[in-house]
């Protein structure tokens, strides 16, 4: 089992999305590109990680990307 470093994964995702031939025209389209690439990574590399590790990392990455792109509101801690 080859274990890839999770620290390099977000950089690889960013690079892959930036090199896609078709550019997103808005934040929602850009997020869709990240989602598509993340699914491909999960499908092709899940065996390289501890069970659940890659999925959890990608879910967190995508959640943060939604916040960054302002597709979802940042949670207000006062409303928790």
Kinemage of the C-alpha trace (Angstrom):
@kinemage 1
@onewidth
@group {chain A} dominant
@subgroup {mainchain}
@vectorlist {calphas} color= white
{ca unk a 1} P 0.000 0.000 0.000
{ca unk a 2} L 1.419 3.345 -1.066
{ca unk a 3} L 0.574 6.172 1.292
{ca unk a 4} L 0.456 9.585 -0.323
{ca unk a 5} L 0.954 12.652 1.737
{ca unk a 6} L -2.334 14.469 2.365
{ca unk a 7} L -0.466 17.752 2.637
{ca unk a 8} L 0.340 17.649 -1.069
{ca unk a 9} L -3.156 16.619 -2.108
{ca unk a 10} L -4.779 20.064 -1.967
{ca unk a 11} L -1.931 21.491 -4.052
{ca unk a 12} L -2.472 18.754 -6.638
{ca unk a 13} L -6.209 19.463 -6.687
{ca unk a 14} L -5.617 23.194 -7.172
{ca unk a 15} L -3.123 22.563 -9.964
{ca unk a 16} L -5.372 20.074 -11.739
{ca unk a 17} L -8.381 22.402 -11.664
{ca unk a 18} L -6.284 25.339 -12.872
{ca unk a 19} L -5.087 23.300 -15.856
{ca unk a 20} L -8.527 22.220 -17.049
{ca unk a 21} L -9.087 23.402 -20.629
{ca unk a 22} L -12.500 24.968 -19.973
{ca unk a 23} L -12.575 27.862 -17.509
{ca unk a 24} L -15.418 28.292 -15.067
{ca unk a 25} L -17.471 31.443 -15.533
{ca unk a 26} L -18.731 31.681 -11.950
{ca unk a 27} L -18.111 30.323 -8.461
{ca unk a 28} L -20.639 27.503 -8.774
{ca unk a 29} L -19.018 26.211 -11.964
{ca unk a 30} L -15.586 26.440 -10.387
{ca unk a 31} L -16.778 24.439 -7.394
{ca unk a 32} L -18.203 21.822 -9.773
{ca unk a 33} L -14.730 21.464 -11.286
{ca unk a 34} L -13.234 20.871 -7.830
{ca unk a 35} L -15.960 18.344 -7.091
{ca unk a 36} L -15.362 16.459 -10.345
{ca unk a 37} L -11.610 16.302 -9.802
{ca unk a 38} L -12.090 15.232 -6.168
{ca unk a 39} L -14.374 12.383 -7.234
{ca unk a 40} L -11.787 11.224 -9.751
{ca unk a 41} L -9.059 11.319 -7.102
{ca unk a 42} L -11.226 9.394 -4.661
{ca unk a 43} L -12.059 6.762 -7.271
{ca unk a 44} L -8.466 6.281 -8.354
{ca unk a 45} L -6.513 6.679 -5.099
{ca unk a 46} L -8.712 5.454 -2.231
{ca unk a 47} L -6.570 2.324 -1.826
{ca unk a 48} L -3.510 4.478 -1.141
{ca unk a 49} L -4.913 5.750 2.164
{ca unk a 50} L -6.225 4.430 5.442
{ca unk a 51} L -9.927 3.540 4.986
{ca unk a 52} L -12.009 6.714 5.106
{ca unk a 53} L -9.017 9.052 5.307
{ca unk a 54} L -9.095 10.284 1.710
{ca unk a 55} L -12.868 10.674 1.659
{ca unk a 56} L -12.848 12.699 4.884
{ca unk a 57} L -10.027 14.891 3.621
{ca unk a 58} L -11.762 15.575 0.307
{ca unk a 59} L -15.087 16.329 2.003
{ca unk a 60} L -13.341 18.855 4.247
{ca unk a 61} L -11.446 20.355 1.310
{ca unk a 62} L -14.697 20.776 -0.621
{ca unk a 63} L -16.495 22.309 2.364
{ca unk a 64} L -13.705 24.860 2.789
{ca unk a 65} L -13.758 25.552 -0.953
{ca unk a 66} L -17.500 26.307 -0.750
{ca unk a 67} L -16.806 28.768 2.066
{ca unk a 68} L -13.931 30.325 0.128
{ca unk a 69} L -16.067 30.737 -2.997
{ca unk a 70} L -18.932 32.127 -0.888
{ca unk a 71} L -21.314 29.442 -2.051
{ca unk a 72} L -22.378 28.810 1.528
{ca unk a 73} L -22.376 31.290 4.404
{ca unk a 74} L -19.707 31.089 7.029
{ca unk a 75} L -21.341 29.615 10.146
{ca unk a 76} L -22.003 32.132 12.902
{ca unk a 77} L -20.713 30.619 16.175
{ca unk a 78} L -23.286 32.648 18.091
{ca unk a 79} L -26.046 30.641 16.406
{ca unk a 80} L -24.683 27.255 17.434
